[in-house]
Amino acid sequence: MLTIHHLSVDFEVGGDDTAVFARLFSEHIKEWARRQENERARSRLLAGEAAMAGEDSGHDPASGHAPAPGCCGGA
């Protein structure tokens, strides 16, 4: 996960800077939020499938890492 603590954005636009920034920010933050929700939904789906398959809930199948031997069915 990436956490941004401080962000500075400089740009020049014609017209009302505040309105342009608000419009662009709104468009992009909505897209970001949509992607975040899709990722959370995917993680919930994978966790549910793992639970139905009897896998240990401690392993995150979305992590891309193979389970350790003896863990979650790892060989």
N, C-alpha and C positions, 0 to 999 in steps of 0.2 A: 504494500500500500504506500502511496506517495502522499505526504501531507505538506501543503504549502503554508508556511507561516506568515510570510510577507510577500506581497505581490505589488509591483509598480508597473503601470501601463501608461505609456505616453503616445499620443497620436494627435494628428491634426486633421480636421475635417472642415468642410464648408458648412455654414449654417449654425444651428444651435448645437454645440458640443454635447450638452447634457442630454438632449433628446436622442441624438445619434448614439451616444454611449448606452443610454438606457435601452434602446431598441436592440442594439447588438448584444448587449449583456443578457437581456431577456431571452433572445433566441438561443444563445449558446448555453446559458444555464439550464434552459429547458431540455436541450439535447443531452447535456451532461447528466441531468437528473433521470432522464429516460434510460440512458445507458446504465447508470448505477442501479436502477430498479430492475432492469433486465438481468444484470449480474446477480443481484440478490435472489431473484426468482429462479435463476439457473442453479444457484447454490442450494436453495431449498429443495428444488426438484432432485438434484443429485443426492442430497442427504436423505430424502425420502426414499429414493430408489435403493440406496445403500442400506437403509434400515429394513426395507422389505426383503432384501437379499440376505439379511442377517449379518451384515458387516458391522464392525466396531464403529460407533459414531465418532470416535476420536480421530479417525483418519479422514482427511478432507480430499475427496476424489477430484475436486477441481484444482488441487495444488499441482497436479501433473507429476508428483513424485510417487514412485512405487512404494507400497507399504514395506516396512521392515520385516525380516523373517519372524514368523510367529505373530505378527500384528495384522489384523484385518485380512487374514488369509494369505499373507505374503509367504513365499517359498523360501 
